[in-house]
Amino acid sequence: MNTNHTENTGRDDLPDALRWQLRAMRRDEAPERDLWAGIAERIQAQPRQVQKQRPRWIAPVAMAATLVLAVGMVGLWRSGGEGPALPGTATAQRDTLVQLEAQGMRRQYQAAMIEVGTGRPPAELQPAFDELDRNAALILDALAHDPNSRLLLEQLRKTYARRLALAQRVAYA
């Protein structure tokens, strides 16, 4: 049986005399002067930063966009998912519900972009705008090949949301 005390038993391995000596070395000292007065002066001397207030018309625009989306979805739901025939097809094949949602989403996105009305984005953000536009076009092309893909529809929604948020940041900056 090994009686070596090298393992950690959870207790201090310091001798009692050393522990008492270390406690005796500790001294609590009060500061020589009141420190709060100096702290308060420095706080008041710093200029306060005023937060930019967002334009008050952002909330109504967001509410209007939400209302347009809700009305569009109700109209889509009431129509039973039946829409116009696909352009360029010889047969009278009907759009799927996913395609109709994508078309509605595209119209709402375009309307929102008109409302935001951003002109030319700054040069450093132009690649981001171009990439988001390219991604949206690729997703729409993929939806044409897989018209029932909810995943593609969700990706399109996220891409449009990112593009619109970036345009809003530029417009409101």
C-alpha angles and dihedrals in degrees: 000000000000114000094183112136097214094115119088108254095179093253129102112265091203117114115252093244092056092046091053091048091053091050091051091055092062113096126183111213128185116226116264092237139016106278097191095073091060092045092051091050092052092049092052092045093059114090113245117243113232115213117230111251115228117234111269093230095069094083095052091048091051091048091049091051090050091050091050090051092049094048090047092051092048090049090049092048093049092049088059093237093292114137140160120303117272110270114248097022122119094211124067091245112163126230116255121241090255091054092048090051090049091051091049091047090051092051091048091048091051091048091049091050090052090051093049087048099192114179120204112340120231114278093247091057097042094090090055091050091047092049093050091048091049091049092051091051091049092050092049089050091050090049089056088057096041105030096176099052110127088182091061090047090053091048089051090051091051092047093050090047092052092047092048092047091051091049090049091052090052093045096047097041 
